[in-house]
Amino acid sequence: MEQFAMFFKPSRLTLALFSAGLLALSGQAAASTGDTAEPGDMELDPEAEGYEPPGRSIYFYVDALDLEELAAKYARDEIHVIDVRTRYEYDTLRIDGARHVSIDDEDFVDKVLEIHEEDPDKPVAFYCRGHTCFMSYQAVERMKAAGFDDAMAMDYGIFDWAEHYPEDTALFGEAPIERADLIDFNEFRERLLPPMEFSERAQRDNARVLDIRRPFEQDQVGLFLNSETNIPAGDTEALEDYLEQARDSDAPLLVYDITGHEIKAFQYTLEEYGIEDYYFMEGGFKAFQEKVLQ
């Protein structure tokens, strides 16, 4: 059996490793809000006849907008557009002019209400990562629970928006963009490794492993003792030094997040730094737990 060097980082060394190096985790690993769909579902085709984002049947009580509906309201300045992803993802690729309020923010409701009060006649529209990201629906839920009903979810996500409306999209803060600036979905899929293959590569002598999970997602648990560095995706200063070293190294760069959803935005950063030899763990840390440890 393959032995995995999972470890608790020293600041939270409260459990011992098994002698084989395999840590028996509980099923309570942290996960980003809303990431409940399987990574493979990211391939769903919104252009297919009869297509409907899968979240609509689950969140049937949430008012939803498709791309064209949001674009029409956006063009007429009839709506407050709010991105509920992480700050890092927002800074990487966003609807031009969209505001940012992370759904993980404890003051989420208050911040949304502040934006709405700037023009109370406009409803609020939330968007997130894509077809199988449910954060935009959950943002509407949170507002409804607070007594605010003038909110909708655009559930096709930023990547479909960027593909259809590049003139209204910002990449690294610059707008408009060209479609050629976008990373093709197939180029993204080619960089994904199943968790077992990712682990095998990570344990080779020259491997570089980058864990981009945020602190509350890690609970100080790492996977690969000898080759891993944790730098949250939003820590731009630390990332700059690390990625410059990775670019100048002969070692492949292996990257994982918590659920495999943030890496699509992170690919733009790797390309920006000129890194060519890199791969992502499909499904992230959660997939490693479910498909390797169990």
C-alpha angles and dihedrals in degrees: 000000000000112000116223122206098220112162146175111240113242097256091065103029096152101133132044126238119245112253090250090057094248116130119208103219125195116239092253102093113149117259133188112259113266100014095123102127125092115260091237089062088071086085094067110131114231089192093062117110112266093009117161126173108258093234093067093074091048097043095035091150092061119091108237134197128203123216097271094047093052092043091054093050091043092053091051092045089237099135145048107238114205128185111212099187125103119297090247093056091046092051090049103049128355146146104277109256095014117140123229128232114154114223086224090064113112089215093049097127095046092049093049091049090051090055092046091051090061086073112002093186091070121081121223125250121194126200135181139169107316151291097327098037109102099190094103090056091046090051089058089048091055092050092048090051087055091052097259113127104169095092136106139183125235096205103184092078138214100299094058089044091052091049094050100034109028090153088065097043131095123210115194087346096305121117144223105031135189124241086242088066090065124090111241115241091237090055087055094048091051089062096055121104125190110248094254094052090044089053093049091052092044091059095055117110098253099040123132114200122191120194108198097181118132118246095257090051095052103050080200093290117139132183111210114041101192103038108029131106123182116214117154111234091244095057094095097172095054091041092054093060094042096047093047088056091045091051092054093045128091091220121101115246116232116194132189137175132184102280107359094258103102095051094078090066091041090059088070089058092050091050090047089056092049095244110158108173105064140124138185132221107245109234094007127229094336092056089050089055094047101039104031110025094041 
